[in-house]
Amino acid sequence: MKVWWILLLFAITIELNNKLCHAKGDLSENSNESKGDRSVKSGESKGDRSKNSDESKGGRSKNSGESIGGLSKKSGESKEGIGACKYDLIFVLDMSSSLGPTVFEKTKDYVIETINKNKVGHGQTQIGVITFSDDAKMDIPLKQYKKKEKLIEAIRSIRWKGGVTNIFKGLNVLRLEGFTKKNGYRKKMEKIGILVTDGKSTNEQETHSEVELLESEGIKLFTKGISDDIDEEALRTIGDEVPEIDCF
């Protein structure tokens, strides 16, 4: 009887040991699988983070490049535009009898149209006005107006006078008074004069003498024919026709 109990206990012990070993094996396998899964997931997660980080860096780099390129382009355009349009410009306007009051109003319209194509002010383009007929005078010095609206208002207020066409007197004031420090000329700035007239000068020789003196002093002189009866040949001997562009 004792032998039977001993054998039974021995069999039960072996069975329990087998089950225990089996359970440990399952646990170990599950643990390894879990670790493997975690490792794979961790690797995937790191890969994703790395990929996202790279994409993020690439995105920033790309956007940054576009942004800098855009700013550079805009800055370049702005600079080019402002640089090309930054000069000191004086209009020399004929207000003689050969034009008449109606044509003189058209002359002022042309000047205002040109002003509206430019940025006006001390840091930009400065514009002055000289008028002539029997005599000539500086109506608007370069430094007088920093606001475009005020400048246009002042030009509108200039009244036609009548008299002879003494172009040389207008050019003389341009040369002697136009581009002086007192009247607002900025050192090293390009000096530009635009003569608006019908070209019918009362003294051609003195006019040509003034043209030569202007050239010798580095003043660029352009001409703009106005009225229905323009002396084209006379204008060509004074200066080139003013370019039909926004910035000279």
QUIWOZI-V117233 format. One record per residue. N is the residue number from 1. RES is the residue in one small letter. PHI is phi in whole degrees, -180 to 180 (999 if undefined). BURIAL is 1 if it has 16 or more other ideal C-beta (glycine too) atoms within 10 Angstrom, else 0. Layout:
# QUIWOZI-V117233
N,RES,PHI,BURIAL + N,RES,PHI,BURIAL
This chain:
# QUIWOZI-V117233
1,m,999,0 + 2,k,-61,0 + 3,v,-64,0 + 4,w,-64,0 + 5,w,-62,0 + 6,i,-64,0 + 7,l,-64,0 + 8,l,-64,0 + 9,l,-62,0 + 10,f,-64,0 + 11,a,-65,0 + 12,i,-63,0 + 13,t,-62,0 + 14,i,-62,0 + 15,e,-62,0 + 16,l,-63,0 + 17,n,-62,0 + 18,n,-61,0 + 19,k,-63,0 + 20,l,-63,0 + 21,c,-64,0 + 22,h,-61,0 + 23,a,-63,0 + 24,k,-62,0 + 25,g,-62,0 + 26,d,-63,0 + 27,l,-61,0 + 28,s,-64,0 + 29,e,-65,0 + 30,n,-63,0 + 31,s,-64,0 + 32,n,-64,0 + 33,e,-63,0 + 34,s,-62,0 + 35,k,-63,0 + 36,g,-62,0 + 37,d,-63,0 + 38,r,-62,0 + 39,s,-64,0 + 40,v,-63,0 + 41,k,-63,0 + 42,s,-62,0 + 43,g,-62,0 + 44,e,-63,0 + 45,s,-62,0 + 46,k,-63,0 + 47,g,-62,0 + 48,d,-63,0 + 49,r,-62,0 + 50,s,-64,0 + 51,k,-63,0 + 52,n,-62,0 + 53,s,-63,0 + 54,d,-64,0 + 55,e,-63,0 + 56,s,-62,0 + 57,k,-63,0 + 58,g,-62,0 + 59,g,-63,0 + 60,r,-64,0 + 61,s,-63,0 + 62,k,-65,0 + 63,n,-63,0 + 64,s,-62,0 + 65,g,-62,0 + 66,e,-64,0 + 67,s,-64,0 + 68,i,-65,0 + 69,g,-61,0 + 70,g,-63,0 + 71,l,-64,0 + 72,s,-61,0 + 73,k,-65,0 + 74,k,-63,0 + 75,s,-61,0 + 76,g,-62,0 + 77,e,-64,0 + 78,s,-59,0 + 79,k,-62,0 + 80,e,-62,0 + 81,g,-61,0 + 82,i,-67,0 + 83,g,-62,0 + 84,a,-69,0 + 85,c,-105,1 + 86,k,-103,1 + 87,y,-159,1 + 88,d,-107,1 + 89,l,-124,1 + 90,i,-125,1 + 91,f,-88,1 + 92,v,-114,1 + 93,l,-104,1 + 94,d,-78,1 + 95,m,-125,1 + 96,s,-82,1 + 97,s,-68,0 + 98,s,-68,1 + 99,l,-92,1 + 100,g,87,0 + 101,p,-65,0 + 102,t,-67,0 + 103,v,-68,1 + 104,f,-63,1 + 105,e,-64,0 + 106,k,-67,0 + 107,t,-60,1 + 108,k,-66,1 + 109,d,-61,0 + 110,y,-63,1 + 111,v,-61,1 + 112,i,-65,0 + 113,e,-61,0 + 114,t,-66,1 + 115,i,-59,1 + 116,n,-67,0 + 117,k,-91,0 + 118,n,-125,1 + 119,k,-89,0 + 120,v,-104,1 + 121,g,155,0 + 122,h,-62,0 + 123,g,-87,0 + 124,q,-123,0 + 125,t,-84,1 + 126,q,-107,1 + 127,i,-128,1 + 128,g,-124,1 + 129,v,-138,1 + 130,i,-120,1 + 131,t,-119,1 + 132,f,-149,1 + 133,s,-158,1 + 134,d,-64,0 + 135,d,-125,0 + 136,a,-136,1 + 137,k,-152,0 + 138,m,-84,1 + 139,d,-80,1 + 140,i,-136,1 + 141,p,-68,1 + 142,l,-54,1 + 143,k,-84,1 + 144,q,-67,1 + 145,y,-122,1 + 146,k,-101,0 + 147,k,-108,0 + 148,k,-58,1 + 149,e,-62,0 + 150,k,-67,0 + 151,l,-63,1 + 152,i,-63,1 + 153,e,-61,0 + 154,a,-66,0 + 155,i,-67,1 + 156,r,-59,0 + 157,s,-81,0 + 158,i,-71,1 + 159,r,-106,0 + 160,w,-63,1 + 161,k,-113,0 + 162,g,88,0 + 163,g,125,0 + 164,v,-82,1 + 165,t,-99,1 + 166,n,-88,1 + 167,i,-59,1 + 168,f,-59,1 + 169,k,-70,1 + 170,g,-64,1 + 171,l,-69,1 + 172,n,-65,1 + 173,v,-66,1 + 174,l,-59,1 + 175,r,-72,1 + 176,l,-85,0 + 177,e,-117,1 + 178,g,-59,1 + 179,f,-109,1 + 180,t,-108,0 + 181,k,-60,0 + 182,k,-58,0 + 183,n,-93,1 + 184,g,104,1 + 185,y,-64,1 + 186,r,-99,1 + 187,k,-55,0 + 188,k,70,0 + 189,m,-80,0 + 190,e,-66,0 + 191,k,-99,1 + 192,i,-128,1 + 193,g,-120,1 + 194,i,-123,1 + 195,l,-90,1 + 196,v,-110,1 + 197,t,-160,1 + 198,d,-92,1 + 199,g,86,1 + 200,k,-90,1 + 201,s,-74,1 + 202,t,-82,1 + 203,n,-147,0 + 204,e,-66,0 + 205,q,-63,0 + 206,e,-67,1 + 207,t,-62,1 + 208,h,-67,1 + 209,s,-63,0 + 210,e,-66,1 + 211,v,-61,1 + 212,e,-65,0 + 213,l,-67,0 + 214,l,-62,1 + 215,e,-63,0 + 216,s,-66,0 + 217,e,-98,0 + 218,g,76,0 + 219,i,-98,1 + 220,k,-80,1 + 221,l,-115,1 + 222,f,-114,1 + 223,t,-124,1 + 224,k,-132,1 + 225,g,-75,1 + 226,i,-133,1 + 227,s,100,1 + 228,d,-88,0 + 229,d,-133,0 + 230,i,-97,1 + 231,d,-91,1 + 232,e,-61,0 + 233,e,-63,0 + 234,a,-63,1 + 235,l,-64,1 + 236,r,-64,0 + 237,t,-77,0 + 238,i,-89,1 + 239,g,-176,1 + 240,d,-67,0 + 241,e,-66,0 + 242,v,-61,1 + 243,p,-63,0 + 244,e,-87,0 + 245,i,-134,0 + 246,d,-73,0 + 247,c,-127,1 + 248,f,-89,1
